[in-house]
Amino acid sequence: MRRSIPALATALGLSLVLAGCSGGGGEAATGDESTKPAESAGTLTVWVDDTRSGPVKKVAETFEADTGVTVKFVQKDFGKIRDDFISQVPTGQGPDIIVGAHDWLGKLVQNGVVAPIELGDKAGDFLDVSVEAMSYEGTLYGLPYSVENIGLVRNNALVTEPTPDTFDALVEQAKAVGTEHSVLIQQDETDGDPYHLYPLQTSFGAPVFAQDDTGAYDGSQLAMDTEQGRAFAAYVGKLGAEGVLKTTVSGDIAKEAFLQGKAPYMITGPWNVGDFVDAGMDVSIEGIPSAGGGESQPFVGVQGFFISAKSENALLANEFVVNYLGTEDVQLELYEAGGRAPALSAAVDMIADDPVVAGFAEVGKNGVPMPSIPAMDSVWSDWGATQVAIINQQGDPGELWTQMSASIAAKIAAA
């Protein structure tokens, strides 16, 4: 990785860069004013949603004061940012910077709308999984600011003995409590929920795609079509037959059941746990025990900031993203605004007194980035529908899994 762009805070260097990026066309400053930022030095446009707007606008004020650059904000619905960015950047109408999720990268890179960024020596300051997630085919395209993943949420009022090391033992312990449910894992009646089952799947050694030496996913190698994958399918069938997995238990039903003390354990993410804490529940966050003998690795979702490939002020955009949004204070403010664990290691250390967020962050250290490659779009439908069929005992798990793998491979090849 190339070294980071030198800090622009040095007076002479800053004035040179800003002069080169000036959008006002005014005369060059003279005398003592040669070291002062020009009012017309440049403009950056940033797209953010309402959750992130506060902390980002606050640091932008500092950036404006330091550089004389104007930062304009457009507040957008998070779900619309990616597609609007893809459609507007080629026309020259898009922003310089957006907030977004790492699994957008496949489409962003495919459409040529996102630029590599330079972290340089700072790359080691971030959680490895966050840098890996924000990279595509070995190139870093985003500054990570948060990580989120699922974990095992434990109701400490219902169980007092240690959490078992295996998933089978966990289910046995949970059933002994005598509640309506043992381990709650949300499902959808049509689409299943491969995301919430993925830690169990990885513990069988059946990741969705193979990865190369850099950690990049290879969309041409579907790693689920193996004996390990079929062993996981059989295990899903077993959990369905035992009533642990039920396709009638949606996310809302699972959350409400856990709130009502109808299960000692639930596999979920931080988006639900705040309500558990607010309800006065005594909960703790732990890793998901292995079902297949290997390590249970949840998908990790990473959010961060991307720079437009068509930005006319790419140097300034990189400076703002890396050296302003990438600081400990800002990452902590973003954590406080959104409740997601920071991606900056020093910021993670600072939230150790938040047992919920710190607990999820600890689990996420062993996670893997959700694939951002375009081939992933061909996976979800067959993957979820097959798990529904297996849970509901609608065929031989191994045969259903093999059929699923063939269908996914055909869709990837045709894409």
N, C-alpha and C positions, 0 to 999 in steps of 0.2 A: 504494500500500500504506500502511495506517495505521501510525503510529509504534508502536514496541514498547512493551509495558507497562513503565512506569518500574521501575527496579531496586528490588526489595523490601528491599534490604539496609539502607536508611536506617532508623534505629531507629523513628522515629515512624510512617513509612509502613508498615513491616513489622508493627508491633503492631496497626495499624488493620486491615490486610488479614487478619491471622491471627485477630483477634477476630471479624471478619465471617464467617470460614470455620470457626470453632470447631465441632467436633462433640461436645464434652464437656458443654456447657451450664453450665459453672462460672461463678462470679462473676468480674466484670472485675477485673484486677489493679489494685492501688493502690500509691501511693508509688513507691519505687525500682523495684518489680517491673513497673511499667507499660511499661518498655522491654525486658523479657525475654520471649522466646517462651514461650507457654503450652504445657504438656505436651499439652493437648487441642486444640491449634490446628487440627488437621486430619489427614487420612490420605490418602495417595496409594497406589494399587495399580498395580503395574507388571508387565506380562507380558514376559518375556524368555526366550530360549533359553540353553542352556548356554554357547555361545560368547561371548555378550555379557554374561552375568550378572556376571562378575567386575568388569570396569571400571564397570558401571552401579551395582552395589552399593557400590563404593568411593566414588564421587562422591555417592551417596545419603547416606552417613554424614556427609559435609561439609554437605550440604543440611539434614539433620536437626539438626545442631549449630547451623547458622546460623538456622534458622527454628522449630525445635521441632515440625516436622511429622514424622509417622511415615510412612515409606515401606515398604510391604509388597511382597514379591516373590512371584510365581508363576512357576516355571520350566516352560516348555512346549516341546513339539516345534515347531520353527519352521513346519513344514508344516501345523500345526493352528491356528496363531494367528489367521489371517485369518477362517476360517469360524466358529471359536468366538467371536471378537469380534463378528462380524455377528449371530450368534444370541443372544448374551448381553446386548449393550448395550441393546437395546429393553426388556429385562426389568428393567433396573436392576442387574443382577448382574455386569456386565462391569467391566474395569479402567479406570483413568483414562488410562493410557499403555501403548502397545505398541511393540515393535520390529517393523518390517515392511519389505516391499519396495515400491518406488514403483508397480509395475504392479498392485498391489492397489487402487489409488486408485479406479478406475472402479467397482468393486463397493462399496467403502466409501462413496463419495459417493452412489451410487445407492441404497444402503440407509439413508442418513442417519445413519451411526454415527460419523463422523469430523468434528472441528471444525477450522476454519481456525486457523492459528497466526500469531503476530506476530513477524517477524524485524526489522522496521523497518530501521534503517540497517545492521544486520548482514547483510542479504541480499547485499550486495556483497562480503562476506567469503568467500562460498562459490563454488565453481566454478559457472559459469553453467548448465552442463548439469545439475548436481544440483538447482539451484533450479527449473529448467524441469521436471525430472522429477517433483519433489514438488508441482507445481502442477497443478490441474485446472480447465480453462476459466477460466484467469486468476487463480485463487485458490490461495494456498499452503496446503497441508494437512499438511506434514510437515517436520521438521528433518532435512536430509540429514546422514549421518555417513560414508558410504562410497560409492565408485563402483567399478564393475568392468566390464570389457569384454574382448573378445578382441583379439589383435594377431598379428603375425607373429613367431613364435619361430624364431630362427636358430641352428643348430649351427655355431659358429665353428670347430670342428675339421674340418668338411667343406668349408666355403667360406671363402676368404680375400679374394676380391675384393668390391667394394661390392655391396650389394643393388640390383638394377635398379629402375628407376622404373615399369615397367609389369609387369602380371601375366604377359603372354606371355613377356617377357624373363626374368622370374623362373623360369617353368617351364622355359625353354630352359637357363638356367644350372643349375637343379637337375638336369635330366636328364643334363647333361654330367658330373655328379659320378659317375654310374654306380650309384647305390644303387637298391634295389628300388622305392622311391617317390620322387616328386619333391617335391611340396608336399602334405603330409597335411592333408586337410579331412574331419573325421568326418562320417559319414552313417548313417542308419538305413534298413534294407531296406524298411520300410513307410512311415515318416514323414519320410524325408529328413532335412534339417536346415537350414531356411531361416535360422536364427539365424547359423550359421557362414558361410553364403553371402551374408549381407546386405551386407557391405562391397563385394563385387563388384557386387551389384545396384544399390546406391546410386551406384556409379561410372558406371552407365549412365543415371543420372537417373531412376530408377524407384522412388521410396520407396513404402512400403506405403500410406500415407494422405497426403493433402495437409495442409499446416499453414497456420494463419492468421498474422496479423502478430505475434501474441503467442507463436507457436510451438506453440500447442495443435493437436492432431490433429483433423481433421474426419472422423468416421466415415462420413459420407455420400459422401465423395469418395475412392474407391479409386484411388490414383495409379499402380497397377501396370498398369492396363488401357490401355496406351499403346504406341506404336511403340518407345519406349525399353525398356519392359518386355519386349516380344517380342524385341528385340535381345539383351537379357540372357538370355532363354530360349534363344535360338540359341547363345549363348556357353556356357551350361551344357551343351547338347548336344555342343558341340565338345569341352569338357573331358571329358565322358563318353566320347566316341569315342576320345579320345587316351589314356584310362586314368588321367587325373589324378584325376577323380572316380570313386569306386567305392562303390556302396551296400553293399558287403560290408565296408567299412572303418568299423567302429563307433568310438565314442569310446575304448573300452578297447583296441581293436586299434591305433588310431592312436597312442595314448599309448605302448603297448609298443613299437611299431615305431620311434618316435622315440627312446625310451630305448636301443634296440639299435643306433642309428646307421643305420637303414634309410632315412632321408630327411634332407636338409639343412634343410628348412623344415617348420613345422607352424603352422596357424592354430588357436590355442587361447587359453585364458584363464589367469589366475594360479593357478587351482585345480589345474592340472597342473604348473606350472613349478617349484613347490617340490620335487617329486620329481625333476625333472631336475637341479636344483642339488644336491640331496642325493646324487645318483648321481655327482657330480663332473663333470657336463657343463659346458662353457663355452658359455653361451647368451647371446643378447642379444634385446631386444624392440624391434621396429620397426613402423612403420605398414604396412598392407597395400597393396601397389602397386595402382594403378588398372587395371581391365580395360576400362572403357568410355570413358575419357578424362576423366571427372569425378572428384570427390573420393570416396575410399573411406571410408564412415562406418559404423563398427560400431554396433550397439545398445549403449547404456550402461544398465546396471542400477544403480539407486541404492537404498541402504537407509537407513533413518532411523527416526524416532520420531513416532508419531501420538497425538493426544489425542482421547479419547472425546467425542462430541457430547453425551453425557449426564453428563459428569463434574460432580459437585457442587462440585469445587474447581478449576474451570477456570483461575483466575488463578494458583494455585499450580502447577498442571500446566504451564502455559505458562512460568512462571518456572524450574521445574526443567529443562524441555526446552531452552529457549533459552539460559539463562544458566549452566547447569551442564553439561548434556550437549553444548552447543554450543561448549565451550571447546577451545583447542588441546591442552591436556594430555589431556583425556578422549578427544578424537578420535585422538590418537596412541596412547593405551592400547587403544582399540578396534581400531586398525590392527594393533597388536602381537598382539592376541588372535585376530583373524580373518584377517590377511594381506591385507585389502582396502585400497586406497588411500583416504586420507581425502577428505572432501568440502570441508573447510575449507582454503582456499588456503594459509594460513600453515602448516598441518600438512603439506600436500603439499610445501612447500618444505623442511620439516624431514626428509623421507625421501629427499632427493636422493642420499644415499649408498647407498640400496637400489636397485640398477640394475634389478631385476625389477619391483618395485612402481612405482617412479618411471617406468619405461619404459611400463608399461601406462597409468599416469595420463596420460602425455604423449599417447599414442595416443587415449585417451578424450576429450581436450579437443576433438577434431574429430568426436567421435561424436554420436549423437542418442539421446534417451531412447527406450527401448522403449515403444510406445504403451500407455497404461493405460486407454484407453477401452473400454467394454464390447464395442464392435464387433470388437475384436481377437480375441475368443474365437471369432469366426466365420471367422477367416482361416487359422489354423495347419493344420488338417487338409487342406484342398484345396491349400494352398500347398506343403506338404511332399510330399504324394502326387504332385502334378504334377511336382515337381522329380525325384522318383524315376523317373517315367515318361520324363522327358526324358533323364536321365542314362543310362537303360537303352535308349535309342533305340526307344521304343515308340510313336512317332508324330511328326508334325511339331511342332517346339517352339513355333512361333508359334500354331498351332491349339490345341495343348494349353493354352497360356498364356491364350488367349482364352476357352476353355471354363472354365478355372479361375476367371478373373475374373468371368464371368457367374454361376458357382455361388456364389462368395463374396458377390457383390452381392445375390443372391437371399436368402441366409441372413441378411445384415445387415438387409435390408428386412423380413424376416419376424420378426426378433427382437423 
